[in-house]
Amino acid sequence: MSQRVELPKGCYGLDVPGGGKYNATRSGGSVTVSDRDAAKIKKANGQSGMLSAGTALTIGTRTGKRCNDDNDRGCGFLAQGWSISCPRCGSTVTEE
């Protein structure tokens, strides 16, 4: 059996001490680890929330901010409510 581990943004892989080496296909993606390595990850990270095996967690806001600057160069991406600029193109965001 195996479990999926969600990696934080900017992370491309995971080395488990005494275990395996796992590489993601993109930054902040996920890797599938063995149950043994999942137990090691859970023990090593405790309740830090940085990595967790077998548990998916998504944090979001009810209202977002739409990417659309004054010159309409924005990409239209719907960003989280706390965003001050678009994470995709860098344009300004406005309350939706």
Protein Blocks (a to p, Z undefined) as FASTA:
>chain_A
ZZdddddehiabdcdehiacdddfbehiacdddfklmmmmmmmnmmnomacghiacdddd
fbdcddddfkopagoiacdfkbcbdfklopacddZZ
